[in-house]
Amino acid sequence: MRIVIAEDDALLREGLVLLLRAEGLDVVAVTENADSFLEAVDEHKPDVVVVDVRMPPTHNDEGIVAAVAARQRYPDLAVLVLSAHVEPAFATDLLAGGSARLGYLLKERVGRVDAFMDALHRVADGGTAIDPDVVAQLVNRNLVDKRLDRLSPREHDVLAVMAEGLGNSAIARRLVVTEGAVHKHIRNIFAKLGLAPDDSADRRVTAVLRYLDDARRR
């Protein structure tokens, strides 16, 4: 797995390099700003990029903008974005073009090596990884979308875990229920959100985006 890292914090940047190389992964470039990140992506054609949300010069949303630009150039590129704080609107920006091969984690997750590496591999394998703390913050808000109010407490639980990017088996293990029960809850979620049964993968993405987008509209 070939990886490009974009992170302006020198300590975290070097820590990521050491961690990933210790795991046998190939870090092909390390950058400190959005411009050099995009140049590195063009030069090395990595499998995965790990990008900080806030980078020079303004430390606002340069990382998200660069990540979106990289995905536009290379649609199959796996992107794992790191943020120091819960910023649901940035997560929604990142997911707006589709959730495959995308992740959004808090930087503190890097210190939990197993969780970080699980998220990295999930994204590289074509999945989604949304930080549980981002999802948890949304769970504790009053939902604006009235369709979401139709969900039962258990359906909210299932959607919250689904928003992290987990599949049905992992959701069942997390909530200590059967896969059959998870399948039933997800079917009910789709029905209550008015999502037609054309494509289950697309409906999962749409349901999660509606869930996350509530924070943006506040």
Stockholm file with secondary structure:
# STOCKHOLM 1.0

chainA/1-218         MRIVIAEDDALLREGLVLLLRAEGLDVVAVTENADSFLEAVDEHKPDVVVVDVRMPPTHNDEGIVAAVAARQRYPDLAVLVLSAHVEPAFATDLLAGGSARLGYLLKERVGRVDAFMDALHRVADGGTAIDPDVVAQLVNRNLVDKRLDRLSPREHDVLAVMAEGLGNSAIARRLVVTEGAVHKHIRNIFAKLGLAPDDSADRRVTAVLRYLDDARRR
#=GR chainA/1-218 SS CEEEEECSCHHHHHHHHHHHHHTTCEEEEEESSHHHHHHHHHHHCCSEEEEESSCTTTTSSHHHHHHHHHHHHCTTCEEEEEESSCCHHHHHHHHTTCCTTEEEEEGGGGGSHHHHHHHHHHHHTTCEEECHHHHHHHHTSCCSCHHHHTSCHHHHHHHHHHTTTCCHHHHHHHHTCCHHHHHHHHHHHHHHTTCCTTCHHHHHHHHHHHHHHHHHTC
#=GC SS_cons         CEEEEECSCHHHHHHHHHHHHHTTCEEEEEESSHHHHHHHHHHHCCSEEEEESSCTTTTSSHHHHHHHHHHHHCTTCEEEEEESSCCHHHHHHHHTTCCTTEEEEEGGGGGSHHHHHHHHHHHHTTCEEECHHHHHHHHTSCCSCHHHHTSCHHHHHHHHHHTTTCCHHHHHHHHTCCHHHHHHHHHHHHHHTTCCTTCHHHHHHHHHHHHHHHHHTC
//
